[in-house]
Amino acid sequence: MRRFQAIGSNQGFTCDVCGMAVTPLANGSYRNHCPHCLHSRHVDVNPGDRASACGGLLVPSAVEHSGKKGWIIVHRCERCGEVRRNRAALDDPVMPDDFEVLVALAAGAASR
């Protein structure tokens, strides 16, 4: 059973792909991907636990839509191949995910 497990303080980070200084979400939830390029790092076993030793680059590979959760970014780890799904943060008032990048990812995934 997967459960959100916030460990430690909710800190910003610098994106390893585009270099953007990323702030935590305004609602206090843990942000796990760059809002500019949508890339992430494979640092969790369960959401928020920061327990994965992999550390590989999570590349956005597709977008899904859920009636309950909204837009979901599908990431694939370049190092271990694991597929992770992360909710898009389109409603963050400080640093929302780039909707145009999300749409381009969805369009690219649809054309494959």
Beta strands, then each sheet from edge to edge (+ up, - down):
strand 1: 13-14
strand 2: 21-22
strand 3: 40-41
strand 4: 57-66
strand 5: 70-77
strand 6: 83-87
sheet 1: 1+ 2-
sheet 2: 3+ 4- 5+ 6-
end
